[in-house]
Amino acid sequence: MHFDLTEDQQLIKQTARDFATRQIEPVAAELDKEARWPTEIVSQMAELGFLGMAFPPEHGGGGMDNVSYVLATEEVSRACASCGVIMSVNNSLFCDPLLKHGTEWQKKEILAPTARGEMLGAYGLTEPASGSDAHTMKTAAELQGDGSYLLNGSKNFITCGPEAEHTIIFAITARDGKRVRHTALLVRPDMEGFTLAPHDEKLGIRAAHSCTMYFDNVKVPKEYVLGADGKGFKIAMNTLDGGRIGIASQALGIARAALEKAIAYAKERQAFGGPIANLQAIQWMIADSDVELQAARLLTLRAAALKDKGARHSAESAMAKLYASEMCTRVTHRALQVHGGYGYTTEYGLERHYRDARITEIYEGTSEIMRIVIAKTALS
Ligand SMILES: Cc1cc2nc3c(=O)[nH]c(=O)nc-3n(C[C@H](O)[C@H](O)[C@H](O)COP(=O)(O)OP(=O)(O)OC[C@H]3O[C@@H](n4cnc5c(N)ncnc54)[C@H](O)[C@@H]3O)c2cc1C
């Protein structure tokens, strides 16, 4: 295993850093405050190829690798965690399963424009009464004589749902006693019977809109079935293996923003005759945060490198997400503490990082579910 970035990876990292610092950072607090969808930044990310990074150019992608995707997502999330998750959903939760399971028509008409960022995609697994235990979903689709499906049910918390042109909806398509078959369907908001609720009011990642979706006899043509009938649950779970790399990268970015601010503040703020950086209590908070951030980055890059090699990475992605997200909560907590009362106000932006951190422990599988995935592999 080597730890050096290639020239291409270094260039992508630098490009992402320059872009995020110049274009995203100055408006991030405002986007958060107003819970405003970052239309212009999404277009700029599309121009840079960040909405379809590790996909072949013939399918609209940037032809980069997953290590580059981690590097760029960290930089974008350091400036704005909402922009980071928009990037992650489009790349990992939408384009990835389209590349793996899409028909030639779906790759040409849906994957390519989505990877280029001309349209956006979303992923709909969660339902009001079915989150971690996704098997208990109620949304169902009935096969019709012409090969289309009639979809009924609802999905909630769907990130980018209000803005996406297509959402992958996982639905039950057959029951045989206790055995249930699930199928993945590509659903568009202009399909009759599809309604979107207003976007959710949230603690953090407020500019990355999410919403509930309702399906009332939505006719989904057969061209919009993703993968074969009955393969939906496998597609949903495999997709999350990649998605967790994106969320781990988002956590790295949020934590780095907080740690950088804590270091700068500690050097400036005076107490008891000198900068608080001279106090061992502050130094230890910074040291612990630095170690944990770097350890999380190595876990995340390892998971991405395995994905690039085409190797199994379920446990490694879960480890990266578990460690990076919990690290992010600890690091943002300490960074806020270093800022004292000023950390609690909006002046330094610490409270935004602190709020944004929390979601990384919840979506795409909670920390508890990550431990189950990891333990299953360890005990197998
Ligand atoms: C802002 C936001 C964006 C989201 N975006 C999307 C999206 O784009 N697409 C999508 O499909 N979903 C999305 N989600 C849903 C998210 O993935 C779920 O909220 C998450 O998986 C947890 O499900 P739940 O909320 O139903 O909690 P529950 O599953 O009800 O869990 C409640 C608590 O019980 C614990 N728990 C549950 N089962 C176990 C177990 N077996 N062992 C130990 N503890 C357990 C959980 O860890 C948690 O602490 C999003 C959620 C949010 C808040």
PDBQT file of the ligand as one rigid body, heavy atoms in Angstrom, charges set to zero:
ROOT
HETATM    1  C1  LIG A 401     -31.130  14.928   6.488  1.00  0.00    +0.000 C 
HETATM    2  C2  LIG A 401     -31.394  13.534   6.103  1.00  0.00    +0.000 A 
HETATM    3  C3  LIG A 401     -31.170  13.126   4.805  1.00  0.00    +0.000 A 
HETATM    4  C4  LIG A 401     -31.446  11.819   4.414  1.00  0.00    +0.000 A 
HETATM    5  N1  LIG A 401     -31.296  11.454   3.093  1.00  0.00    +0.000 NA
HETATM    6  C5  LIG A 401     -31.766  10.246   2.683  1.00  0.00    +0.000 A 
HETATM    7  C6  LIG A 401     -31.792   9.901   1.284  1.00  0.00    +0.000 A 
HETATM    8  O1  LIG A 401     -31.355  10.673   0.417  1.00  0.00    +0.000 OA
HETATM    9  N2  LIG A 401     -32.332   8.723   0.935  1.00  0.00    +0.000 N 
HETATM   10  C7  LIG A 401     -32.834   7.821   1.844  1.00  0.00    +0.000 A 
HETATM   11  O2  LIG A 401     -33.305   6.766   1.438  1.00  0.00    +0.000 OA
HETATM   12  N3  LIG A 401     -32.795   8.108   3.172  1.00  0.00    +0.000 NA
HETATM   13  C8  LIG A 401     -32.290   9.295   3.608  1.00  0.00    +0.000 A 
HETATM   14  N4  LIG A 401     -32.266   9.615   4.948  1.00  0.00    +0.000 N 
HETATM   15  C9  LIG A 401     -32.758   8.635   5.908  1.00  0.00    +0.000 C 
HETATM   16  C10 LIG A 401     -31.664   8.037   6.788  1.00  0.00    +0.000 C 
HETATM   17  O3  LIG A 401     -30.850   7.167   6.049  1.00  0.00    +0.000 OA
HETATM   18  C11 LIG A 401     -32.352   7.364   7.986  1.00  0.00    +0.000 C 
HETATM   19  O4  LIG A 401     -32.856   8.423   8.802  1.00  0.00    +0.000 OA
HETATM   20  C12 LIG A 401     -31.420   6.478   8.765  1.00  0.00    +0.000 C 
HETATM   21  O5  LIG A 401     -31.052   5.345   8.002  1.00  0.00    +0.000 OA
HETATM   22  C13 LIG A 401     -32.040   6.012  10.088  1.00  0.00    +0.000 C 
HETATM   23  O6  LIG A 401     -33.356   5.575   9.921  1.00  0.00    +0.000 OA
HETATM   24  P1  LIG A 401     -34.517   6.154  10.873  1.00  0.00    +0.000 P 
HETATM   25  O7  LIG A 401     -34.400   7.620  10.874  1.00  0.00    +0.000 OA
HETATM   26  O8  LIG A 401     -35.797   5.562  10.452  1.00  0.00    +0.000 OA
HETATM   27  O9  LIG A 401     -34.127   5.639  12.306  1.00  0.00    +0.000 OA
HETATM   28  P2  LIG A 401     -34.474   4.192  12.922  1.00  0.00    +0.000 P 
HETATM   29  O10 LIG A 401     -34.086   3.136  11.980  1.00  0.00    +0.000 OA
HETATM   30  O11 LIG A 401     -35.873   4.208  13.412  1.00  0.00    +0.000 OA
HETATM   31  O12 LIG A 401     -33.479   4.164  14.159  1.00  0.00    +0.000 OA
HETATM   32  C14 LIG A 401     -33.730   4.837  15.384  1.00  0.00    +0.000 C 
HETATM   33  C15 LIG A 401     -32.588   4.499  16.327  1.00  0.00    +0.000 C 
HETATM   34  O13 LIG A 401     -32.552   3.071  16.567  1.00  0.00    +0.000 OA
HETATM   35  C16 LIG A 401     -31.266   2.564  16.226  1.00  0.00    +0.000 C 
HETATM   36  N5  LIG A 401     -31.387   1.203  15.672  1.00  0.00    +0.000 N 
HETATM   37  C17 LIG A 401     -32.224   0.778  14.707  1.00  0.00    +0.000 A 
HETATM   38  N6  LIG A 401     -31.999  -0.528  14.459  1.00  0.00    +0.000 NA
HETATM   39  C18 LIG A 401     -30.997  -0.916  15.263  1.00  0.00    +0.000 A 
HETATM   40  C19 LIG A 401     -30.315  -2.150  15.495  1.00  0.00    +0.000 A 
HETATM   41  N7  LIG A 401     -30.624  -3.252  14.807  1.00  0.00    +0.000 N 
HETATM   42  N8  LIG A 401     -29.364  -2.181  16.435  1.00  0.00    +0.000 NA
HETATM   43  C20 LIG A 401     -29.038  -1.073  17.158  1.00  0.00    +0.000 A 
HETATM   44  N9  LIG A 401     -29.640   0.112  16.996  1.00  0.00    +0.000 NA
HETATM   45  C21 LIG A 401     -30.612   0.187  16.059  1.00  0.00    +0.000 A 
HETATM   46  C22 LIG A 401     -30.729   3.532  15.184  1.00  0.00    +0.000 C 
HETATM   47  O14 LIG A 401     -29.314   3.439  15.075  1.00  0.00    +0.000 OA
HETATM   48  C23 LIG A 401     -31.207   4.855  15.748  1.00  0.00    +0.000 C 
HETATM   49  O15 LIG A 401     -30.353   5.268  16.760  1.00  0.00    +0.000 OA
HETATM   50  C24 LIG A 401     -31.932  10.890   5.360  1.00  0.00    +0.000 A 
HETATM   51  C25 LIG A 401     -32.125  11.290   6.683  1.00  0.00    +0.000 A 
HETATM   52  C26 LIG A 401     -31.887  12.591   7.060  1.00  0.00    +0.000 A 
HETATM   53  C27 LIG A 401     -32.166  13.002   8.476  1.00  0.00    +0.000 C 
ENDROOT
TORSDOF 0
